[in-house]
């Protein structure tokens, strides 16, 4: 498995497949499960973000992530990332590889930290993965996510300082 920059023209449809499958469950992302395909341009391929894909030896896209400044102007030194793994490829270490790559890329781009603004508390696998990579829960927003099956659930703000061991 390797990670490469996504090519908007070549990879758009495959990334859309992953995106729509992940958001259709209504349990981990704030995107409406009925988000139209053309919205992927602003959510995953906007000019101000870098988009990557994890591919196998046959160039099959196993997962994808974006990295961008968390805020504009005076807050643009902290990165924000979003990750999605194709559900049919769960358990292969794709999320781990995407996270490792994003941390390295963020350091190379000069970001001082990475902040996840909304991690759904019931997404325990993601929370554990981010914690293994040194992300801390620095805040909790009660009932901030309308989970498709559980109703209102809490979300976490998670942060990793990139200035140590740079």
Buried (B, 14 or more C-beta within 10 A) or exposed (E): BEBEEBEEEEBBEBBBEBBBBBBBEBBBBEBEEEBEEEEBEEBBBEEEBBBBBBBEEEEBBBBBBBBBBBEEEEEEBBBBBBBBBBEEBEEBBBBEBBBEBBBEBBBEEEBEBBBBBBBBBBBEEBBEBBEEBBBEBEEEEEEBBEBEEEEEBBBBBBBBBBEEEE
